[in-house]
Structure formats: structure tokens, C-alpha cells
Amino acid sequence: MSVETQKETLGFQTEVKQLLHLMIHSLYSNKEIFLRELISNASDAVDKLRFEALSKPELLEGGAELKIRVSFDKDAQTVTLEDNGIGMNRDDVITHLGTIAKSGTADFMKNLTGDQKKDSHLIGQFGVGFYSAFIVADKVDVYSRRAGTPASEGVHWSSKGEGDFEVATVDKAERGTRIVLHLKAAENEFADGYRLRNIIKKYSDHIALPIELPKQQNAVEGEPEPAEEWETVNRASALWTRPRTEVKDEEYQEFYKHIAHDFENPLSWSHNKVEGKLEYNSLLYVPARAPFDLYQREAPRGLKLYVQRVFVMDQAESFLPLYLRFIKGVVDSNDLSLNVSREILQKDPIIDSMKSALTKRVLDMLEKLAKNQPEEYKGFWKNFGQVMKEGPAEDFANKEKIAGLLRFASTSDESGEQSVSLADYLGRAKEGQDKIYYLTGESYAQVKNSPHLEVFRKKGIEVLLLTDRIDEWLMSYLSDFDGKGFVDVARGDLDLGKLDSEEDKKAQEEVAKDKEGLIERLKAALGDAVSEVRVSHRLTDSPAILAIGEQDLGLQMRQILEASGQKVPESKPIFEFNPTHPLIGKLDNEQSEDRFSELSHILFDQAALAAGDSLKDPAAYVRRLNKLLVELSV
């Protein structure tokens, strides 16, 4: 053993300590995944070396045969995993093995509950990685040297998975990383060739480089020990290049866990080989759970990029639009050059063609999932629905296709779940209905009870209820679906078209004419607070509502802009009143203009509250209401 120098003891990042504790206590039912995770990391390290060596062949140091080796020592109770990949220097080791260098860490820690069953799902969502070694080991030693650095700059990392770890400089002749697991007394089962072989076949058969185990040889008595021989135990071919008919579901699932560092099976996948003008293989996955950094639009994303089976880039974001950033997978092109960079990818016309085809492939996969596995699609929508709503604005070419995948709450379903598709809605539409009606708001309870829905309930017309903060913005990019236009029931002058009979329309005109005097009085009383006063065709039970002008921002968009510190264009609502309501009748008969003005403002403020808006002068509203209550009690 070489002499260790520059030895120091460092503390783990707080998040790492908690993660270690959880993994040791939460993943006991599936201990064998430690080997899958360590092999996956080793495979990534070899991929990175292979790519860097394209421009710097000296990094191979004369050893171009890339592989992973797994061995064991029954007597010493150890399992050793070694790769001849890119390796790590001292700084790399401290960074990668002492901290969780991943965005979303704070969210991850915030979501931990202390419930082992629930937390094990969170761990899987976050990616288990290197720390899974401590599920079976009470001490882990890592020896590593980065390719291209001298043997004297090897590094030894050691920890018992508690509060700290040691780092020292050592001599290491070979590049790459060797991990020695000192097994816990209860985990001796893993120091066994048959057990390790089965785990590798089960989880890592798809890894596209040899994973070797020592070949079992029988010693002959009286003769020297035979030299150690190794045998490859995995298929060692790139899974995405194999015909679909030869790949089992279990292999697809394990490959997903390898590339996504996820603990759960994917919801769906699509494996395709494209030949002709462009030649490439793709394997795309829909995860079952959302990552913590899903809503951080700047977070790393994208597909693993290979060129002619040579790894090039871990997160190539140019192959899918941003709204599909949750998709995991691999794309392997024959048409790109090996020295391709992110900057070149952004300008390459080949990429545009591939992006268009891969986007369509994902949308087809989601359509199939929605049609054939509606319950699974519900889970998908719950996790990724708000991100999908970014689609119509970003991807005009696929706007109709994306719209078909959207799900909404609706007046047809009291549960409040976002489970209604636009096709479902149109399938239930009334005869003569040529519009898709919707209402946006802050919460389901608020929109479900909105006065704007009264005439729709009376006529049995379904209305979509949109309560996500992104919804009003979304609808500004959706003009129609299947030839039917969208109508915000709180905006403009409501026209139900053929759903209103000629008798209804004639009666409305007569009432409006009859109430011209009341309209003028209300305009004078409300003054600058409103842009217009008119008789409402929306109301059956409530006395008044506020409608939005056709070109004005809705409440959702105003609140989003205000929250982000942007200046909001000034707009005034339209005051609509129900001429058949008793309160309006009393208001119409009120002789005192002062009292008329007070009552008008009370109705206006009540309408604002029913719309989910805040009052500009709550104290004035309370004063007016109290005055009215006193008058009524006298």
C-alpha cells in the first residue's frame, strides 16, 4: 500500500447526512440496487473518457479496452467495483462524494416526512447514486485518479457513512476509480459470485461495455494457483441499437433507471429506429414522477446524446422543446459529427428535423397512454400537467395535438379533478353549441360557485373550470379546438348563439330598453369605478357581477404581473345587473340618490368579491354595509 499524504477529515453536507440516514433505513427491502447504482456511475465515467479521448487520445494512457470489473473477497467481507473511466482528482472527489451537487436539494429536504415508506419514494425521485453503497456497507473506500494526471495524484476517500469522511493523496498507477465496500455483518450474501452475477444480469445487462467478474476456476492440488481470469457477464451492447422484438420490458425499465437515476419504473417508453434521409435511434421515456427541479426552467435537462454509439453529451436540450423537459432518454445519430457542441447543435438544421420528429414521437406516446391507460394518464397529468400547458405557446406546429392532451376540471364533475379532455367536452356539447366555454379563477371553490355560471347551469351547458395560475396565459394561445372557438364566460358581452332562442334574445332587448333609466343612474353612482353598466344575460340568482372587457387582462394575469413587479395596464370592469332580482327592484325604486349610491357601491363590491378580486377600499365597504344593517334593524 502506498503512503498517504495531505490527509484531512471533512464533514458531509447536511443534506448528505440526512440522505444517508434515510437510505440506510428506508431501502432495506431492495438492498441489491446498490450495485446497479455504482455500475451506472462507472458506465457514465467510461462514457466521459471515451468522448474526451476523441480529441485527447493520450488520456487512454495506452489502455483503450474500456470495462468495469466487479470482484469480492469472502474472507475480508468486501465487494470491489473498478472502472478504467475518466476518474476523479481530489477536488472532484470532495465535490461529488461530499455534497449533493444538484438543483432542487432544498425542495428535496423540505419534502422529507420521516415516514420511511414515503421517503424512500422521494429518494428514488431524487436519484440514489453513490450513497447507496452504505445500504450494505459500514465503510466505503474510494481510490481514484483522473485520466491524464500523474500516478502520484491519486486520491483515497474513506467514510463510515456518518458525519464525516477522510481524503488523502496516494499513488495510483491506473486511471479510473476503484470502490471497496466493507460489508456489514448481515450483508455477507453479496460477497458471492453467483449473487453478484444475478444482480448484474438483472439490472445492468443493457450497459454498453463489458462488466467482468472473476472466472471461477478449480485449483489443482499440488499445482500453483491459476492466474485470475475474467469473464463478461452482461450482454455489453447498446440496448437502443437492438431490435425492439429482442428487448424485454424489464430491460427497458432497468435501462430507464440507469439513465434517469430513478428508483421507479417509467410510465411509458418509445423505441424507434429511423432510416432514410436521416439515420438515428431514439429511446424516449415518460417518468412516473416529477423531479424536484421541474419548474426551474433553467435546470439541466435533455436527452443523452450518442453519435455512432459514442457518448457525446449528457443533457442535450436541443432535441425536445422546453415543455417536454421531463422526458428522459437516448438519441444516437449517424448524421452528426463527433466533435459536436451545444452551440453547434443549436444551429444545425439536422437537429431541427430530429427535434420535430422526436417531439411528435413523445406526443404520440402520451396520446396512446391517455387512450389505453387513462388511470396512468391521470397520474401523469397530476405530475406534469402544468408543464404541458406551456406547450401551445412554445410549439405552434403541434398546438392542436397538445390541446388534445390537456385536462381540465369542469361543471360536469363535482370532484374538481382535472380529468376532462376537450374531446370529452365536445362529445357532451349541446346541439347547436359552437363554442367551448371556460372560466378562470384562483381556486376550484371560487369558480365552481361563481355567479358567471348561473345561466349555464340553467341551460345545462358545461363550462371548463380553470384554476392553475398559468391557465389565463394558456388560453391566450388557444383560439380553437376541432374548429370550435374558446369563450371566457366572464369576458365581454355573453352571446350564447344558437343556444339562446329568438324569444330569449327579444326579451333581453326589451328588458335592456326598459332599464335604460336605471343604467344611467348606476353609471352616475359608480362613476370611474366601471367602464360600462348593462343588463346581464348571465345571471339567474345573483343581483350583479363584474365582467372583463374583451381586450382587458383577467384577474389571474393581473395578479401574476403584479407579483412579478411588472406594471399592470389599467382597466375597469363592466358592471352587469340582474333586472329580475329583488335587490335590483328595490334599488330601482330608491328615491334618495345618496342611498342609491351607497347601495350601488355595496353591490359593486360584492360582485368584486364573488369574482375573487380584492376590494380597493375594504373600510368603505364595511362602513356602507354597517350603515345599511343599522337602517334595517331600526
Secondary structure, DSSP 8 states (H G I E B T S, - for coil): ----EEEEEEE--HHHHHHHHHHHHH-GGGTTHHHHHHHHHHHHHHHHHHHHHHH-GGGGTT-----EEEEEETTTTEEEEEE-SS---HHHHHHHHHS--STTHHHHHHH--S-HHHHHHHHHHH--GGGGGGGTEEEEEEEEE-TTS-GGGEEEEEE-SSSEEEEEEE--SSSEEEEEEEE-GGGGGGS-HHHHHHHHHHHSTT-SS-EEEE------TTS------EEE-S--S-GGGS-GGG--HHHHHHHHHHHH--SS--SEEEEEEE-SSS-EEEEEEE-SS--TTTT-TTS---EEEEETTEEEEEEEGGGS-GGGTT-EEEEEESSS-TT--HHHHHH-HHHHHHHHHHHHHHHHHHHHHHHH-HHHHHHHHHHHHHHHTTHHHH-GGGHHHHHHH--BEETT-TT--S-B-HHHHHHT--TT--EEEEEE-S-HHHHHT-GGGHHHHHHT---EEE-STTHHHHHTT--EETTEEEEETTBSS---GGGS-HHHHHHHHHHHHHTHHHHHHHHHHHGGG-SEEEE-SS-SS-SEEEEB-TTS--HHHHHHHHHTT--------EEEE-TTSHHHHHHHH---HHHHHHHHHHHHHHHHHHTT---S-HHHHHHHHHHHHHHHH-
